[in-house]
Amino acid sequence: MLNIEITIALNGANHSLDAHKNVEELIDNLSLSGKAVAVAINREIVPRNLWQQRQLQSADQVDIVRAIGGG
């Protein structure tokens, strides 16, 4: 079976990944599962409960922000 890749803009840089991936799979691939992160696609926040449903499309602009605590 042929692997088809798409390119998204991830935090401003091109990032290639297999087609038909959703936000949750992207977060897993980036080793961010279980971390306090927020995701926006094309400047719209994607709630965590919709990560499995939101498929990534070629040319999507994905911004991932990680909360880091400290004092």
C-alpha positions in Angstrom: 0.0 0.0 0.0 1.2 3.4 -0.9 1.9 5.9 1.9 0.6 9.3 1.1 2.1 12.2 3.0 0.8 15.7 3.6 2.6 18.8 4.7 1.3 21.1 7.4 2.8 24.2 9.0 3.6 23.2 12.6 4.4 26.2 14.7 5.5 28.0 11.6 7.7 25.3 10.1 6.9 22.7 7.4 6.2 19.3 8.9 5.4 16.1 6.9 3.2 13.4 8.2 1.1 10.5 6.8 -2.3 11.5 5.4 -5.4 10.7 7.4 -3.8 11.6 10.7 -5.9 13.4 13.4 -4.7 15.8 16.0 -4.5 13.2 18.7 -2.1 11.1 16.5 0.0 14.2 15.8 0.3 14.9 19.6 1.3 11.2 20.1 3.9 11.4 17.4 5.4 14.5 18.9 5.6 12.7 22.3 3.3 15.3 23.9 0.6 12.9 25.1 -0.4 13.6 28.6 1.2 17.0 28.6 -0.6 20.3 29.1 -0.9 21.5 25.6 -3.3 23.6 23.5 -3.9 23.1 19.8 -5.1 25.6 17.2 -5.6 24.8 13.6 -5.9 27.7 11.2 -6.2 30.0 14.1 -9.1 28.1 15.7 -8.7 26.3 19.0 -9.4 22.6 18.8 -10.8 21.4 22.2 -9.1 18.2 23.5 -12.4 16.2 23.2 -12.3 16.8 19.5 -8.7 15.8 18.8 -9.7 12.3 17.6 -12.3 13.7 15.2 -10.2 16.5 13.7 -8.4 15.2 10.7 -5.3 17.1 9.5 -5.4 18.5 6.0 -2.5 19.5 3.7 -1.5 23.1 4.3 -3.2 23.3 7.7 -1.5 25.8 10.0 -1.2 24.0 13.3 0.0 25.7 16.5 0.8 23.8 19.6 1.4 25.6 22.8 2.7 23.8 25.9 2.1 25.1 29.3 5.2 25.1 31.5 4.9 25.8 35.2 7.5 27.4 37.4 8.1 30.0 39.9 
